[in-house]
């Protein structure tokens, strides 16, 4: 929500190729993958790490910080194991 407020984004693409680019131009999936790989390297995470792993962990972390029930967060992140969700 903060990203959309700061960027004054009410519709269209969330991530744009360059500042000031037209709203209907989206970053290609290849560009997003390369950016993700660079960030993994900077974060010193293993190469086998996948985007969905980062997304699921971010979702679970945010849910925990917001006080959401762990079972609801597990359903959203598609985690079946309480151990995996708490990790």
Secondary structure, 3 states (H helix, E strand, C coil): CHHHHHCCCCCCCCCCCCCCCCCCCCCCHHHHHHHHHHHHHHCCCCCCCCHHHHHHHHHHHHHHHCCCCHHHHHHHHCCCCHHHHHC
